[in-house]
Amino acid sequence: HVGSAPDADVDPGPAWRPGQVSQAEALDLAREFSTRSMAISSYAELGPALSQSLEYARKKPQDVLALNQPWLRLTWRQVALSLEHLLAALPRLDQDPGILAREFTWYRGDPETLLTGYYEPWLNASLTPHPDYPYALYSPPSDRSRYSREAIDFGGALAGRGLEVAWVDNLVDVYFLHVQGSGRLALRDGGSMHAIYAGTNSHEYVGLGRFMVEQGLFSEEDMSMQAIRSYFEANPHTMPELMSVNPKYIFFQLSAHGPFGSTTAELTPRVSVAVDPEYIPYASLLALDAILPGHQGPDERHFGLALAQDTGCMAGNHVDLFCGSDERAAYQAGLMKGSANLYFLVSNLALP
């Protein structure tokens, strides 16, 4: 996902060591949790998201290791038990968040987790061809790997093959839809639909923002989704050459629901995170402590539960927070790049 800005670090400090947190410290941390930062009014609202992660974990071989780090080893059974326990505890959490420390054991992850953000952009669209909506969104062709972004968007390689699922009015919006992986279409005739991920051409992803910095088009400090958009608005003639630097192409299908993560869970704003599943297993129950870019105000602390439900172009100790689909989500996701503190929560019932 695209987006960076001057670091908004949560400094782990010299005392940060991966491994088990004392119950006293976990109690202090649990009391600092904010449902507001998770964009919920009650922990009960997390029920559907937890249930979807639990369904995923239960389908895995229960005795196989899901997480294998020097500071924590968990089987899929332990992951599932932790989710099951939290799901049962939700009705009590609003009145007693200390349950998260008394009934769960906290483990610090490796320090300085890289935090970025992504969101579900809105696009103006038509479900039928229209001169005001000249840019197509495509379903995957059978020979998808043959075509790069340049061939599809600027060479017409898929035009006229009946693969169009919608047409959009702005090419920059289409590009960022590809970066985010899914979006919401505001339809010309009224109503809306989700454009959800249906596959890729399997070409390697190249970060456009990074390339533009290397070309001297703006500085590392200024690089963000907003900066890229502003550059294209001022220099539309550069879009074919610059966008084609990233050959990876995303294909879509329409849905009344979404967006969905790699675990097929419907993503929950400010709770669902994308991860490298080789480093953080899907369905992991996490706590995320970070400073997010302020929207119409100062930077804000985000401290709450998180669920590993998606993946993207990240590797290792990197989480990508799904921010939602509103203006605040777009702003924060576009600027978010900093360090975070990450904890793994394990039910005491799942421990020896």
Buried (B, 14 or more C-beta within 10 A) or exposed (E): BBBBBEEBEBEBEEEEEBEBBEBEEBBEBBEEBEBEBBBBEEBEBBBEBBBBBBBBBBEBEBEEEBBEBEBBEBBBBBBBBBBBBBBEBBEEBEEEBBBBBEBBBBBBBBBBBBBBBBBBBBBBBBBEEEEEBEBBBBBBBEEBEEBBBBBBBBBEBBEEEEBBBBBBBBBBBBBBBBBBBBBBBEBBEEEEBBBBBBBBBEBEBBBBBBEBBEEEBBEEEBBBBBBBBBBBEEEEEEBBEBBBBBBBBBBBBBBEEBBBBBBEBBBBBBBBBBBBBEBBBBBBBBBBBBBBBBBEEEBBEBBBBBBBBBBBBBEEBBBBBBBBBBEBBBBBBBBBBBBBBBBBBBBEEBEE
